[in-house]
Amino acid sequence: MTYQITKDQKKAIKETIKSIEHDYKTKVREAEKKCNSLRDEAEKVAEREKAAIKAKKEKADKEAKDEYQKTKSEASEIHIQLVMDLVRNVILDIQSKNLEQRGHLSRACSTSSASSSGCCNGSSSASKEDAEIKEWVEYATDRLEGHMPRAQVRQRLLEEVASGALIRQHQAQQEAARKTDELQRQLDELRLLQTQLQQQQQQQQQQQQQQQQVPNYQNDQATLVGMAMVEDSAPPAYVSAVGSTEIGVADYNKTGSKK
């Protein structure tokens, strides 16, 4: 006799298989959803991290650019100022030396019978000065053209020259005042020394006068003593010579005492 599965059994088995398949598919779908969720979260985290990294990178780039611009600006200003200072000092030296030479020339022309051609050299030197100054201005303009417009370079250089001239004038005035004070101090010292010397000379003269008065007083005393001794002794006219019969000294003293 052959064993056969009933329809109900077949149906139950098929239902069980379908249930197993359903559970499998359900678990797979859930795993897939979870995987997608994790992937989405990871992508979000990655995006946030990427944004943070980008922001950090942009911040670092900005700081680097700012530092670069700052350093470049400072270096540019140093470059400009150094060139300006050098050219300004050269121009001021040219003006100062030419001014001094023109002063000497003017004094020479006014105090001597110099020729007209010699006295007209002042205008020639002024023209040379202008040409030389212009040459230095153009040189500075060429060197600094990369930092600012040429007109701005010329204007700033002229301002630097004017300011430097005022500074030099102020320094010259201070130096003149210092020398004047020094000369006044030396003059005061000389006057004080002269006063001290005069006082010393007066003291020496007074001492010499006092020293001269002491011998005079001693001489006066000696004179008085001598006169007293003379009164007690015989005058030379009455001193008797050896073997003389005239009145002797003792007799004269007796005679004087009787009076």
PALUMGU-234638 format. One record per residue (C-alpha): residue in one letter; residue number from 0; x, y, z. Coordinates in nm, 2 decimals, m for minus. Each point is the difference from the previous one (the first is absolute). Example, Ala and Ser with C-alpha at 12.3 -4.5 7.8 and 13.67 -1.06 7.14 Angstrom:
<'A', 0, <1.23, m0.45, 0.78>>
<'S', 1, <0.14, 0.34, m0.07>>
***
This chain:
<'M', 0, <0.00, 0.00, 0.00>>
<'T', 1, <0.15, 0.33, m0.10>>
<'Y', 2, <0.01, 0.30, 0.24>>
<'Q', 3, <m0.15, 0.32, m0.14>>
<'I', 4, <0.00, 0.35, 0.14>>
<'T', 5, <m0.34, 0.14, 0.03>>
<'K', 6, <m0.11, 0.32, m0.15>>
<'D', 7, <m0.02, 0.16, 0.34>>
<'Q', 8, <0.35, m0.11, 0.08>>
<'K', 9, <0.13, 0.14, m0.33>>
<'K', 10, <m0.18, 0.33, 0.07>>
<'A', 11, <0.14, 0.02, 0.35>>
<'I', 12, <0.36, m0.07, m0.12>>
<'K', 13, <m0.03, 0.26, m0.28>>
<'E', 14, <m0.13, 0.25, 0.25>>
<'T', 15, <0.29, m0.07, 0.23>>
<'I', 16, <0.24, 0.05, m0.28>>
<'K', 17, <m0.16, 0.32, m0.10>>
<'S', 18, <0.02, 0.11, 0.36>>
<'I', 19, <0.36, m0.08, 0.01>>
<'E', 20, <0.06, 0.19, m0.32>>
<'H', 21, <m0.19, 0.29, 0.14>>
<'D', 22, <0.20, 0.01, 0.31>>
<'Y', 23, <0.32, m0.02, m0.21>>
<'K', 24, <m0.11, 0.29, m0.22>>
<'T', 25, <m0.11, 0.20, 0.29>>
<'K', 26, <0.34, m0.04, 0.17>>
<'V', 27, <0.18, 0.08, m0.32>>
<'R', 28, <m0.22, 0.32, m0.05>>
<'E', 29, <0.06, 0.10, 0.36>>
<'A', 30, <0.38, m0.06, m0.04>>
<'E', 31, <0.00, 0.20, m0.32>>
<'K', 32, <m0.19, 0.28, 0.17>>
<'K', 33, <0.24, 0.00, 0.29>>
<'C', 34, <0.29, m0.01, m0.24>>
<'N', 35, <m0.14, 0.29, m0.20>>
<'S', 36, <m0.06, 0.19, 0.33>>
<'L', 37, <0.35, m0.06, 0.11>>
<'R', 38, <0.13, 0.10, m0.34>>
<'D', 39, <m0.20, 0.32, 0.01>>
<'E', 40, <0.12, 0.08, 0.35>>
<'A', 41, <0.36, m0.07, m0.11>>
<'E', 42, <m0.05, 0.22, m0.30>>
<'K', 43, <m0.14, 0.28, 0.22>>
<'V', 44, <0.29, m0.04, 0.25>>
<'A', 45, <0.24, 0.01, m0.30>>
<'E', 46, <m0.17, 0.31, m0.13>>
<'R', 47, <0.03, 0.17, 0.33>>
<'E', 48, <0.36, m0.10, 0.04>>
<'K', 49, <0.06, 0.10, m0.35>>
<'A', 50, <m0.16, 0.34, 0.07>>
<'A', 51, <0.20, 0.03, 0.31>>
<'I', 52, <0.32, m0.09, m0.18>>
<'K', 53, <m0.09, 0.24, m0.28>>
<'A', 54, <m0.08, 0.28, 0.25>>
<'K', 55, <0.33, m0.07, 0.18>>
<'K', 56, <0.18, 0.00, m0.33>>
<'E', 57, <m0.16, 0.32, m0.11>>
<'K', 58, <0.08, 0.16, 0.34>>
<'A', 59, <0.36, m0.11, m0.03>>
<'D', 60, <0.01, 0.13, m0.36>>
<'K', 61, <m0.15, 0.34, 0.11>>
<'E', 62, <0.25, 0.03, 0.29>>
<'A', 63, <0.29, m0.08, m0.23>>
<'K', 64, <m0.12, 0.25, m0.26>>
<'D', 65, <m0.05, 0.27, 0.27>>
<'E', 66, <0.35, m0.07, 0.14>>
<'Y', 67, <0.14, 0.01, m0.35>>
<'Q', 68, <m0.17, 0.33, m0.08>>
<'K', 69, <0.11, 0.15, 0.34>>
<'T', 70, <0.36, m0.11, m0.05>>
<'K', 71, <m0.01, 0.12, m0.36>>
<'S', 72, <m0.15, 0.34, 0.10>>
<'E', 73, <0.26, 0.04, 0.28>>
<'A', 74, <0.29, m0.10, m0.23>>
<'S', 75, <m0.14, 0.23, m0.26>>
<'E', 76, <m0.02, 0.29, 0.24>>
<'I', 77, <0.35, m0.07, 0.13>>
<'H', 78, <0.13, m0.01, m0.36>>
<'I', 79, <m0.18, 0.33, m0.08>>
<'Q', 80, <0.13, 0.17, 0.31>>
<'L', 81, <0.36, m0.11, m0.04>>
<'V', 82, <0.01, 0.12, m0.36>>
<'M', 83, <m0.17, 0.32, 0.10>>
<'D', 84, <0.24, 0.06, 0.29>>
<'L', 85, <0.31, m0.06, m0.21>>
<'V', 86, <m0.12, 0.22, m0.30>>
<'R', 87, <m0.13, 0.27, 0.24>>
<'N', 88, <0.34, 0.02, 0.18>>
<'V', 89, <0.18, 0.01, m0.33>>
<'I', 90, <m0.22, 0.29, m0.12>>
<'L', 91, <0.04, 0.18, 0.33>>
<'D', 92, <0.38, m0.04, m0.02>>
<'I', 93, <0.00, 0.13, m0.35>>
<'Q', 94, <m0.21, 0.30, 0.10>>
<'S', 95, <0.21, 0.07, 0.31>>
<'K', 96, <0.33, m0.02, m0.17>>
<'N', 97, <m0.11, 0.21, m0.30>>
<'L', 98, <m0.15, 0.26, 0.24>>
<'E', 99, <0.33, 0.01, 0.19>>
<'Q', 100, <0.19, 0.05, m0.33>>
<'R', 101, <m0.24, 0.27, m0.12>>
<'G', 102, <0.05, 0.17, 0.34>>
<'H', 103, <0.38, 0.00, m0.04>>
<'L', 104, <m0.03, 0.12, m0.36>>
<'S', 105, <m0.24, 0.28, 0.10>>
<'R', 106, <0.24, 0.12, 0.27>>
<'A', 107, <0.29, m0.02, m0.24>>
<'C', 108, <m0.19, 0.20, m0.26>>
<'S', 109, <m0.10, 0.27, 0.25>>
<'T', 110, <0.34, 0.04, 0.16>>
<'S', 111, <0.23, m0.03, m0.30>>
<'S', 112, <0.01, 0.13, m0.36>>
<'A', 113, <m0.07, m0.34, m0.15>>
<'S', 114, <m0.09, m0.03, m0.36>>
<'S', 115, <m0.36, m0.01, m0.11>>
<'S', 116, <0.04, m0.35, m0.14>>
<'G', 117, <0.13, m0.12, 0.33>>
<'C', 118, <m0.29, 0.15, 0.19>>
<'C', 119, <m0.26, m0.14, m0.24>>
<'N', 120, <0.10, m0.36, 0.08>>
<'G', 121, <m0.27, 0.01, 0.26>>
<'S', 122, <m0.28, m0.04, m0.26>>
<'S', 123, <0.20, m0.28, m0.17>>
<'S', 124, <0.04, m0.19, 0.33>>
<'A', 125, <m0.37, 0.04, 0.07>>
<'S', 126, <m0.09, m0.15, m0.34>>
<'K', 127, <0.24, m0.29, 0.07>>
<'E', 128, <m0.16, m0.04, 0.34>>
<'D', 129, <m0.35, m0.02, m0.15>>
<'A', 130, <0.11, m0.25, m0.26>>
<'E', 131, <0.17, m0.22, 0.25>>
<'I', 132, <m0.30, 0.01, 0.24>>
<'K', 133, <m0.24, m0.08, m0.29>>
<'E', 134, <0.23, m0.30, m0.09>>
<'W', 135, <m0.03, m0.14, 0.35>>
<'V', 136, <m0.37, 0.06, 0.01>>
<'E', 137, <m0.05, m0.20, m0.32>>
<'Y', 138, <0.23, m0.27, 0.13>>
<'A', 139, <m0.20, m0.04, 0.32>>
<'T', 140, <m0.32, 0.01, m0.21>>
<'D', 141, <0.13, m0.29, m0.22>>
<'R', 142, <0.10, m0.21, 0.30>>
<'L', 143, <m0.34, 0.05, 0.18>>
<'E', 144, <m0.23, m0.01, m0.29>>
<'G', 145, <m0.11, m0.35, 0.09>>
<'H', 146, <m0.13, 0.12, 0.34>>
<'M', 147, <m0.19, 0.32, m0.10>>
<'P', 148, <m0.06, 0.22, m0.30>>
<'R', 149, <0.28, 0.22, m0.12>>
<'A', 150, <m0.18, 0.32, 0.08>>
<'Q', 151, <m0.05, m0.12, 0.35>>
<'V', 152, <0.36, m0.09, 0.04>>
<'R', 153, <0.11, 0.35, m0.11>>
<'Q', 154, <m0.25, 0.17, 0.23>>
<'R', 155, <0.11, m0.21, 0.30>>
<'L', 156, <0.37, 0.05, m0.07>>
<'L', 157, <m0.05, 0.38, m0.02>>
<'E', 158, <m0.18, m0.01, 0.33>>
<'E', 159, <0.28, m0.21, 0.15>>
<'V', 160, <0.26, 0.25, m0.13>>
<'A', 161, <m0.20, 0.30, 0.15>>
<'S', 162, <m0.05, m0.19, 0.33>>
<'G', 163, <0.37, m0.09, 0.01>>
<'A', 164, <0.10, 0.36, m0.07>>
<'L', 165, <m0.21, 0.11, 0.30>>
<'I', 166, <0.15, m0.27, 0.22>>
<'R', 167, <0.36, 0.09, m0.10>>
<'Q', 168, <m0.08, 0.37, 0.06>>
<'H', 169, <m0.14, m0.09, 0.34>>
<'Q', 170, <0.31, m0.21, 0.08>>
<'A', 171, <0.23, 0.28, m0.12>>
<'Q', 172, <m0.18, 0.25, 0.23>>
<'Q', 173, <0.03, m0.24, 0.29>>
<'E', 174, <0.37, m0.05, m0.08>>
<'A', 175, <0.05, 0.38, m0.02>>
<'A', 176, <m0.19, 0.04, 0.33>>
<'R', 177, <0.22, m0.27, 0.16>>
<'K', 178, <0.32, 0.17, m0.12>>
<'T', 179, <m0.13, 0.34, 0.12>>
<'D', 180, <m0.07, m0.15, 0.34>>
<'E', 181, <0.35, m0.16, 0.00>>
<'L', 182, <0.17, 0.33, m0.09>>
<'Q', 183, <m0.20, 0.18, 0.27>>
<'R', 184, <0.10, m0.26, 0.25>>
<'Q', 185, <0.36, 0.04, m0.10>>
<'L', 186, <m0.03, 0.38, 0.02>>
<'D', 187, <m0.15, m0.03, 0.35>>
<'E', 188, <0.28, m0.23, 0.11>>
<'L', 189, <0.26, 0.25, m0.14>>
<'R', 190, <m0.17, 0.29, 0.18>>
<'L', 191, <m0.01, m0.20, 0.32>>
<'L', 192, <0.37, m0.09, m0.04>>
<'Q', 193, <0.08, 0.37, m0.07>>
<'T', 194, <m0.18, 0.10, 0.31>>
<'Q', 195, <0.18, m0.26, 0.20>>
<'L', 196, <0.34, 0.12, m0.14>>
<'Q', 197, <m0.09, 0.36, 0.08>>
<'Q', 198, <m0.09, m0.10, 0.36>>
<'Q', 199, <0.33, m0.19, 0.03>>
<'Q', 200, <0.20, 0.30, m0.13>>
<'Q', 201, <m0.18, 0.23, 0.24>>
<'Q', 202, <0.08, m0.24, 0.29>>
<'Q', 203, <0.36, m0.02, m0.11>>
<'Q', 204, <0.03, 0.38, m0.02>>
<'Q', 205, <m0.15, 0.03, 0.35>>
<'Q', 206, <0.24, m0.26, 0.13>>
<'Q', 207, <0.29, 0.19, m0.16>>
<'Q', 208, <m0.11, 0.33, 0.15>>
<'Q', 209, <m0.03, m0.16, 0.35>>
<'Q', 210, <0.34, m0.16, m0.04>>
<'Q', 211, <0.15, 0.34, m0.10>>
<'Q', 212, <m0.17, 0.17, 0.30>>
<'V', 213, <0.17, m0.23, 0.25>>
<'P', 214, <0.36, 0.09, m0.10>>
<'N', 215, <m0.10, 0.37, 0.01>>
<'Y', 216, <m0.13, m0.04, 0.35>>
<'Q', 217, <0.32, m0.18, 0.10>>
<'N', 218, <0.21, 0.27, m0.16>>
<'D', 219, <m0.20, 0.27, 0.19>>
<'Q', 220, <0.05, m0.18, 0.32>>
<'A', 221, <0.37, m0.03, m0.07>>
<'T', 222, <0.02, 0.37, m0.08>>
<'L', 223, <m0.17, 0.09, 0.33>>
<'V', 224, <0.23, m0.22, 0.20>>
<'G', 225, <0.30, 0.14, m0.18>>
<'M', 226, <m0.11, 0.35, 0.08>>
<'A', 227, <m0.04, m0.08, 0.37>>
<'M', 228, <0.35, m0.14, 0.00>>
<'V', 229, <0.14, 0.31, m0.16>>
<'E', 230, <m0.16, 0.22, 0.26>>
<'D', 231, <0.19, m0.20, 0.27>>
<'S', 232, <0.34, 0.01, m0.19>>
<'A', 233, <0.23, 0.28, m0.10>>
<'P', 234, <m0.02, 0.14, m0.36>>
<'P', 235, <0.29, m0.09, m0.22>>
<'A', 236, <0.12, 0.36, 0.01>>
<'Y', 237, <0.07, m0.02, 0.37>>
<'V', 238, <0.17, m0.34, 0.01>>
<'S', 239, <0.36, 0.06, 0.10>>
<'A', 240, <0.27, m0.16, m0.20>>
<'V', 241, <0.28, m0.20, 0.15>>
<'G', 242, <0.23, 0.24, 0.19>>
<'S', 243, <m0.23, 0.29, m0.04>>
<'T', 244, <m0.06, 0.26, 0.27>>
<'E', 245, <m0.36, 0.07, m0.11>>
<'I', 246, <m0.30, m0.09, 0.22>>
<'G', 247, <m0.06, m0.37, 0.02>>
<'V', 248, <m0.31, m0.20, m0.04>>
<'A', 249, <m0.05, m0.06, 0.37>>
<'D', 250, <0.05, 0.37, 0.06>>
<'Y', 251, <m0.26, 0.08, m0.27>>
<'N', 252, <m0.25, m0.25, 0.16>>
<'K', 253, <0.05, 0.17, 0.33>>
<'T', 254, <m0.05, 0.33, m0.16>>
<'G', 255, <m0.32, m0.12, m0.17>>
<'S', 256, <m0.13, m0.15, 0.32>>
<'K', 257, <0.05, 0.33, 0.18>>
<'K', 258, <m0.23, 0.16, m0.25>>
***
